[in-house]
């Protein structure tokens, strides 16, 4: 379960980071 939680957390973080990059227009 720990591994799944970590993978999900990484996925969410990447999505948020990508959205932020698009918002900045970088």
N, C-alpha and C positions, 0 to 999 in steps of 0.2 A: 504493500500500500504506500510505503514511503516513496518508493521509486516513482509510482504513478503520480503522486502529489507533486514531486519535484518536476517531472516532465510537464505536467499541466501548468505549473507555475512558470516554467521557462517559456512555454508556448504563449501564455497570456502576456508575459513581459515583452516577448518579441513583438507580438501584435501591437501592444501599446507603443512600443518604441517606434515601430514602423509607421503607425498612424501619426505619431508626433513628427517624424521626419517629413511625411507628406504635408502635414499642416504647415510646417516651416517652409516647405517648398524646396528643401535641400535636394 
